Amino acid sequence: MLDVKRNLTTMTDFYELTMSAGYLDEGYKDKIAVFDMFFRKVPDGGGYAIMAGLEQFINAVDSLKFTEEDINYLRSTGAFNEQFLDYLRNFKLHCNIWAIEEGMPIFPQEPIVTVEGPAIECQLLETLLLVTFNHQCLIATKANRICRAAAGRPVMEFGARRAQGYDAAYFGARASYIGGSSTSCVMAARDFGIPASGTMAHSWVQMFPTEYDAFKKYAEMYPDNCVLLVDTYNVLRHGVPDAIKVFDEVLKPMGKRPKGVRIDSGDIAYLSKKARQMLDAAGYPDCTVCASNSLDEYIVRDLILQGARVDSFGIGENMITAKSDPVFGGVYKLAAVKEDDGSYTPKMKLSESVEKMTIPCLKKVWRIYDEDGKAQADLITMADEVVDTKNGITLFDPIETWKECTYVNSTARCISTPIYENGKRVYTSPNLADIRKFCKAQVGTLWDEVKRFENPHRYYVDLSRNLWDTRSELLKKLSK
C-alpha cells in the first residue's frame, strides 16, 4: 500500500520556506493570515467541477513534522538561520481550515478551501494543498463527465499504465471512483474498497495456439466472470464466433452464463451491433458488450447516439490523465490579515484581467436551493454573515452588476465545512462509497443546462452586498 499518511511536510516549494523565514525574522510568527484556494475555469469548458482530495489532504496535515533529516538538509542549503530551523523543528499546526466536502460540485472563483492561521503555517501548507486538490478534482471532474456520457452504463477506469506515476494512478483511481467509475488498479481497489474490474489482454490470446484455446482456458478458470476480448485477430470472423463456441462447449455444460465480450479496436458502433446480433442469435442476449480503445466522453456519447450496442465502457488515458485538459489550475491567494485588535484587513490581488482579481476577506460559501432541491446559485459572504431566505433573496453578478435575480421559496446551505479548529481536526471523512453516492446526488441537483458538455449554462457564483461593497472600496483604494 502507498503510505497515505506519510510525512509530506517538505512537499513544498523552496520559496515557501524562504518567505516563512522572512516572516519569522520580521516578527510575524503569530501574525494571522487568511488564504483561499479557488480555481478560475472548469476543465474542458464544462459547467462544474467535482471536489475531491480532502481525505488525502487531512492525512497529510495530520502527519506534518519536520524531521532532523529535513532540518539538516535545509541547513545545508545555507538559506536559513538556526532560529528558523529551530522553529521548524518544533512546528505545530494552529490553523483553522474550512473546505467544501468531497463529491460536491464546485465552481470558479469560490473558495473551495480556506486556511486561517499564523502566516508561516498558511504559507507552508500551500504547495501540499494545491497538489492534492488540483489532481483529484481534475480526475474526478473528468470521470464524472465520462460517466454521465455513458448514461447509466458502467464505466471502468483502465488507466494506471498511462498515469503520470504511481501516486497519479493510485489516487486517480480514487478520484475517478468518486466521479462514477470502477477501477482496474488492484492496489487502489484493495485500499479504497473500489470494485476491481478487468478482462484480459491481447497477449493472453496470442500466447495460445488459437484464439479458441485462449478463450477456452479463460472460461475454465473464470466461469463466473467470463469476459472475452474478441478483437485480437478479427472480431466478426473469429472473435465472436470463437467466444460463442466456448460459451456453448465450456460454460453451458457447467450451468454458467457468460458475462460479456470486449471490443478494443475498429468501428465499435458497427462491430457492437453485429456482435449483438450474433450473440442474441446464439442464445446469449444477456452477454454484455464492453467497448474500450482511447474513449472519452464525446466518443462515448456519439457511440450511444449512433445506436452502438455497448453495455459498458473501459476508459484509460483520457480519464486518468484528463488528457484533453490536464491542468486544474487551482490557486492559493492571501485574502486577509488579522490585526492586533481582532479586526481583519482585507487583501486583494489586482490584475489587468478581471477574472484574475481575487476576492478579499474571510468568507463562507452558501448554496441556494429551490423548493424542489435544485441548486440555483452560490453566494459568497463575509464569514460572519448569515443568509436568510425567508423573504426571498436577491443575488447579483459581481462583474455584470445589472444582472440580478430574486429567488423565492428557497433555502441556503453553508457548504464551507470546518475541518480543523486551532490545528485540531474536527471533521471525519465519510467512507469512499458514501462520497461517491453524495457526488451523484449533488450532481443531480444541478440543472441539465449546467451539465451540457458544450456551452453549458453559466452557474452563478455571486457576492453578498457587504462583501461586494468591501471589495469595491478596496479596489478603488488600491487603484489610486
Summary of the structure (lengths in Angstrom):
residues: 480
radius of gyration: 26.3
end to end distance: 55.7
largest distance: 85.4
contacts: 1610
relative contact order: 0.15
helix: 41%
strand: 19%
